[in-house]
Amino acid sequence: MPAYAPELNPDEGVWSLLKRAMGNFVVANLPGLVRIIKRKLRRSSTGRT
């Protein structure tokens, strides 16, 4: 499988959107990172940015 194949792996699109939404966030710890990722994923699933 190629390194990047969104047509074969739909998760690639999700990670692409998440990386774009996170931009240059800086977090102090792992729980902070998890909280931000969950928030961004919820917003992207509802269509909000």
C-alpha positions as CSV (number, residue, x, y, z in Angstrom):
1,M,0.0,0.0,0.0
2,P,1.4,3.5,-0.8
3,A,2.3,5.8,2.0
4,Y,-0.6,8.2,1.2
5,A,-3.6,6.8,-0.5
6,P,-6.8,8.6,0.6
7,E,-8.9,6.6,-1.9
8,L,-7.8,3.4,-0.2
9,N,-7.8,4.7,3.4
10,P,-10.5,7.3,4.2
11,D,-8.8,8.0,7.5
12,E,-6.2,10.0,5.6
13,G,-8.8,12.7,4.9
14,V,-9.7,12.9,8.6
15,W,-6.0,13.3,9.6
16,S,-5.5,15.9,6.9
17,L,-8.5,18.0,8.2
18,L,-7.3,17.6,11.8
19,K,-3.8,18.7,11.0
20,R,-5.1,21.8,9.2
21,A,-7.5,22.6,12.0
22,M,-4.9,22.3,14.7
23,G,-2.4,24.6,12.9
24,N,0.2,25.8,15.4
25,F,-1.4,24.7,18.7
26,V,1.0,24.3,21.6
27,V,0.0,22.1,24.5
28,A,1.6,21.7,27.9
29,N,0.8,18.0,28.4
30,L,-0.7,14.9,26.8
31,P,-4.2,15.4,28.4
32,G,-4.3,18.9,26.9
33,L,-3.4,17.5,23.5
34,V,-6.1,14.8,23.8
35,R,-8.7,17.4,24.8
36,I,-7.9,19.6,21.8
37,I,-8.0,16.7,19.4
38,K,-11.3,15.5,20.7
39,R,-12.8,19.0,20.4
40,K,-11.6,19.4,16.8
41,L,-12.9,15.9,15.8
42,R,-16.3,16.7,17.3
43,R,-16.5,20.0,15.5
44,S,-15.4,18.5,12.2
45,S,-18.0,15.7,12.5
46,T,-20.8,18.3,13.1
47,G,-19.6,20.5,10.2
48,R,-18.4,23.4,12.3
49,T,-14.8,24.7,12.2
